[in-house]
Amino acid sequence: SSRSTQQDTSELREGTTYSSGCMLDTDHVDTEHIPAPLVPPSLLALPAHPARVVVLFDMETTSLSRSSQIVQLAARVVGASFAGYLMPTEPISPGSTEVNGLAVKVCITI
């Protein structure tokens, strides 16, 4: 059927997402290593122009997995900056906390 073919195509592209025990195989989890780019990045020098504004963005996530969630979005331009935080619905991995310093504290008040 068309739905089955569409799901098979999605699973080939993204990995198995809806099946019993699909997250139990930790030998093949892609959250610990970011592979090197196939084509090395190159820097492009932009000539100075008074109307051109360069905005730098930074984004922090809960992990390196494909299903990670954004927990911080920051932007900086000459003379101004912005940082916004979002409460994730999944735990932040220890590796991510080590890199970005972000963690969720759970406080229970009785």
N, C-alpha and C positions, 0 to 999 in steps of 0.2 A: 504494500500500500504506500501511498505518497507520504503519510505521516511516519511510517517506519523508515523509509528511505531518508527523509529529512532528519530523523533522530540519528540514524546511522552516520550520516554525513557530519552532523554536529559532534557526535562522539569521536569521530576520527580527528576532527579539528581541535576539540577541547578536552578529549579524554572522557572516560565514563563518568557520568554525573548522577544518574539515577539507577542504581542497582544495589542489591543487598551486599553489604560489606565492601563497597568500592573504596572506602578510605582506610581500610585495615592494612593494606599492603604498603608499609612504610619504606620498603626498599626502593621504590620508584617515585617517591614524592619529589617534586621539583621546587622545593622551598629552600634549599640550602645553597644552591649554586646558580648564578646567573651566567649563562654561557657568553663567551666573547662574541662580538658582532661579526657577522659574515663579511661585511665590508667595513674596514676601519673608518671611524668618523673623521671628518676633516673640518677644520675651522675656516669660516668664510669671513674675511675682513670686510667690514662695511665702511664705506667712506663717511666721514662726518657730514651731517646734514642737520640744520637747525630744526626742521620739522619732524625728524625721526626720533622716536622715543623707544628706548629699549627697556623691556620689562622682563625681569628674571623671576621664574616660578620655581617653587620647590613643593614636592608632595611627599608625605610620609604615609605608609600603609601598615596594616596589621601583620603582614608577612610578605614573602615573595611569591606566593602561590597565585594562580590565575583568579582565584575567587577572593583575594584579599580585599579589604575595605580601606578606603581613604580615611585617615584620622587627623591629618593636618594638611592644609593648603596655605602656602605663603607666597607673597609676591613682593617685589622690591623694584622701585624706580627711583631715579635720583631725587632725593628729598622726601620720599614717602615709602612706607612699607605697610603690609597687611599680613595678618596671620589669623586663620580661622581653624577651629578644632571641632571635630565631630565625634560623638560617642559611638564607638563600634558596637555591633551586636555579636561579635565573636572576640575571643581572647587575642591580645597582641602577643605574637610569638616572642620568646626570650631573645632570639637573634635580632628581631626588629627593635626591641627595647634597648638592646646593647648599642645599636647603631644610632637610633634617633632619640633615645632618652625618654620616650613616652611610655606610660603605663597607666592602667586603670586601677584605682584604689576602690575597694568595696568597703563601705562603712555601714554597719548594721547598728541602728539605734533601737534600744529596747525601752 
